[in-house]
Amino acid sequence: MGNEPQNFIPQLTDQEGPQPGPSWERRGWLDTLADSASDLTSAMDPTEMRLAVAKSAKDAGKPADPKAVEKAAALSIAAMQLVRLYRVRGHMAADLDPLGLSDREGPTDLTLEWHGLAGKENEDVYVGGVLGMEWTTVGQLHQRLREVYCGKVGLEYMHIADTEERRFLQDKFESPGETIQFTPQGKKAILAAVLRGEQYEEFLAKKYVGTKRFGLDGGESMIPALEAVIKHGGSSGVREIIYGMAHRGRLNVLANVMAKPYRVIFHEFSGGSANPEDVGGSGDVKYHLGTSTDRSFDEISVHMSLVPNP
């Protein structure tokens, strides 16, 4: 290196033309500061700084009213609390009584009054993408929540620990255009499947009192749901489905989904032995048994197996 470090600064001052480095971009900048009111001193003066900020704000436009910002934030918070409660408790206000036999009111915390939003139906509110909306009015938000969570189908899902599963259900329910439109024939088919499952459980409860069976009571919609899986899977190229399930509802699935003959099931309830050709597995209770069968939907055959449990 030699004397290069000691000669570096003198060499810079001797160079002609534009000098490297920002300090030499403005020649004579020190003299300018001395002759004027000192830009550097002014920049460090709090008074001058406030004036500069005020001028910048004036150039940018009228600043937002702090009270208006606070009011808009409070409105958004109240709206999101309303959304949260509908997600948690909206199913309790679902319209599940088509005959109108009961006269019950929904939870009071699902009302606009509870959240201090009554009379603000026409006010704009920011909801950040909830229900597919960025901005909406309080009234439109409330109406949409009622349509999603308080219609003919109730959804209780916020207790699900798995975030991905919970968000999947939420997106399917809340996203516009995700609603499935059933034909009258399709609705009748769903009703028939639900009734088959319910009547089967009622018959077993009366005919075989005290027999362990782990009924499907309360989950009858699983029967048409599984049939929909079979039908949709078959149309998508699925040719074999293997079910593994716990005790609850197995007897109903055996009879109404796997099409195991009722006479065989009732024979087993009466103490008869299971036919090895029709039944898989063994056990002292009927819901441990499994079976295999073929079912056809729209002329497409799908082979299904319900594995024994345990």
Secondary structure, DSSP 8 states (H G I E B T S, - for coil): -TTHHHHHHHHHHH--SS-SSGGGSSTTHHHHHHHSS-HHHHHT-HHHHHHHHHHHHHHH-----HHHHHHHHHHHHHHHHHHHHHHHHGGGG----TT--------GGGSTTTTT-TT-TTSEEE-TTGGG-SEEEHHHHHHHHHHHHSSSS----TT-S-HHHHHHHHHHHHSTT------HHHHHHHHHHHHHHHHHHHHHHHHSTT------TT-TTHHHHHHHHHHHHHHTT--EEEE---STTHHHHHHHTS---HHHHHHHHTT----TTTEES--SSGGG-EEEEEEEETTEEEEEEE----
